[in-house]
């Protein structure tokens, strides 16, 4: 099993309760269960984490350099503000997929810019909880190309 880190940023712990018209009714715990099941199917070992604190996310990205082969990152609002997350991703050099539940480009204009995207391998947005599965499939295709 190829180790993958799935990171979630601020307010994602409120999924299922927070603005369900935008983010849906699925909880983060349910998304974690789906990711672990998909990971097993794809040959990935999924380490799933959430923090509301930017520095903790940076520390986990640094940790991934020694413990993971790829990162799926839903940075939440930090997507649009964090040079620190951008720099951390570049510093570790792991394949990283930026992901979002909603289509950020169909929302407020401040959400149209990502500091993460230039450092990421790719971006997935707008597929609800399936965005996570698509991110894992993308990482599997990169890291286990013969399995696809």
C-alpha positions in Angstrom: 0.0 0.0 0.0 1.3 3.4 -1.0 1.0 5.9 1.9 -1.1 9.1 1.1 -1.8 12.0 3.3 -5.3 13.6 3.0 -5.3 17.0 4.7 -8.3 19.2 5.4 -8.2 22.8 6.4 -10.4 25.2 8.4 -14.1 24.7 8.9 -14.1 21.3 7.2 -14.8 19.7 10.6 -18.2 21.4 10.3 -19.2 19.5 7.1 -22.7 18.2 7.3 -23.8 21.2 9.3 -22.0 24.1 7.6 -23.9 25.6 4.6 -25.3 22.3 3.2 -26.5 24.1 0.1 -22.9 24.6 -0.9 -21.0 21.8 0.9 -23.7 19.1 1.1 -24.9 17.0 4.0 -21.9 14.5 4.1 -19.8 14.8 7.2 -16.0 14.8 7.2 -16.1 11.5 9.1 -18.1 10.0 6.3 -15.7 11.4 3.7 -12.9 9.8 5.7 -14.6 6.4 5.6 -15.1 6.7 1.8 -11.5 7.8 1.3 -10.1 4.8 3.3 -12.4 2.4 1.3 -11.3 3.9 -2.0 -7.7 3.9 -0.9 -7.9 0.1 -0.2 -9.3 -0.4 -3.7 -6.6 1.7 -5.3 -3.6 0.3 -3.3 -3.3 3.4 -1.1 -2.9 3.7 2.6 -4.8 6.8 3.6 -3.9 9.0 6.6 -6.8 11.5 6.9 -6.4 14.6 9.1 -8.1 18.0 9.7 -6.9 21.2 11.4 -8.2 24.7 11.6 -4.6 26.0 12.1 -2.4 26.9 9.2 0.9 26.0 11.0 -0.4 22.5 11.8 -1.1 21.9 8.1 2.4 23.1 7.2 3.9 20.8 9.8 1.9 17.8 8.5 3.0 18.6 4.9 6.6 18.6 6.1 6.0 15.4 8.0 4.7 13.9 4.7 8.1 14.2 3.1 9.2 11.2 5.3 6.0 9.3 5.7 3.9 9.6 2.5 4.3 9.4 -1.3 1.6 12.0 -2.1 -0.9 14.5 -0.7 -4.5 15.3 -1.3 -5.2 18.8 0.1 -8.5 20.5 0.8 -7.0 23.7 2.3 -10.4 25.4 2.6 -10.1 29.1 2.9 -6.3 28.8 3.2 -6.3 28.0 -0.5 -6.9 31.7 -1.2 -4.6 33.1 1.4 -1.7 30.9 2.3 1.7 31.4 0.8 3.0 29.2 3.6 1.1 26.2 2.3 2.3 26.9 -1.2 5.9 27.0 0.0 5.5 23.8 2.1 4.2 21.8 -0.9 7.1 23.0 -3.0 9.5 22.2 -0.2 8.5 18.6 0.1 8.2 17.9 -3.6 5.5 15.3 -3.4 2.7 14.9 -5.9 -0.1 17.0 -4.5 -3.7 17.3 -5.6 -5.6 20.4 -4.5 -9.3 19.6 -4.1 -12.5 21.3 -3.3 -16.1 20.1 -2.6 -17.6 23.1 -4.4 -16.7 24.7 -7.7 -14.8 27.6 -6.4 -14.8 29.3 -9.8 -18.6 29.6 -9.7 -18.5 31.3 -6.3 -17.3 34.6 -4.9 -14.5 36.2 -6.9 -12.0 36.0 -4.0 -12.3 32.2 -4.2 -11.1 32.2 -7.9 -7.4 32.6 -6.9 -5.5 29.7 -5.4 -2.0 30.0 -3.9 -2.0 26.2 -3.8 -2.6 25.5 -7.5 0.8 26.7 -8.8 2.5 24.2 -6.4 0.1 21.4 -7.0 0.2 18.6 -9.5 -3.5 19.2 -10.3 -6.7 20.6 -9.1 -10.2 19.0 -8.6 -13.2 21.1 -7.7 -16.9 20.9 -7.7 -17.7 17.2 -7.4 -18.8 17.3 -3.7 -17.4 14.4 -1.6 -16.4 12.6 -4.9 -13.7 15.3 -5.3 -11.7 13.4 -2.6 -12.1 10.1 -4.5 -11.0 11.7 -7.7 -8.0 13.1 -6.0 -7.0 9.7 -4.7 -7.6 8.2 -8.2 -5.3 10.9 -9.6 -2.6 10.2 -7.0 -2.9 6.4 -7.7 -2.5 7.0 -11.4 0.7 9.0 -10.7 2.2 6.7 -8.1 1.0 3.3 -9.3 0.8 3.8 -13.1 0.5 0.1 -13.9 -2.5 -0.3 -11.6 -4.6 2.0 -13.7 
